[in-house]
């Protein structure tokens, strides 16, 4: 039940510490989506901007070239060196972070909107699901904060981008090297994604009244399809 004295700052704390309370209250405050959205994007952009201004960039360029397929490496080396610079990398990454985040939220919101109607008959507006997507993804901000911790604790400024995510499946379990088949797959999935999924399952059940099993299937299905198909092609 919504609390009239509840604020967006309460929600920012509760989505981590007391998600049930946060999810109950954000449902009636669709415009609050700006807060988790902007904070998540801002922290991620700041982390990458700091990284590209901090890293040994000549070393990073060499590492990028070394990770290319051997048959394309010599041909692509000059193009990579001409394109890559700290400024170009920062600007490109910031654009990608913003666009990818928005596209993911837009698609996920549409999926949840349709799934909720078909599976439960719940009449929840698309805008509310966009708000839901932004808030349940908020734990991702801790992944960006972890990047700062890695950089602050590093003994050298020769740190690869894959090392910025110490909680990725690759860093924790797979240990694939750049260029190996499971490297990109493992670095694209981390523990914070699992946290987000738990929030999605819990939130979908709370908002729609669906069973735990149905909520879990609906929330997890896109991830299983994406990473399952990807894994099958490796």
ABEGO torsion letter per residue (X at the ends): XBBAABBAAAAAAAAAABAAAAAAAAAABAAAAAAAAAAAAAAAAAAAAAAAAABBAAAAAAAAAAABBAAAAAAAAAAAAAABBAAAAAAAAAAAAAAAAAAAAAAAAAAAAAAAAAAAGBBBBAAAAAAAAAAAAAAAAAAAAAAAAAAAABABABBBAAAABAABAAAAAAGBBBGBAAAAAAAABBAAAAAAAAAAAAAAAAAAGBBAAAAAAAAAAAAAAAAAAAAAAX
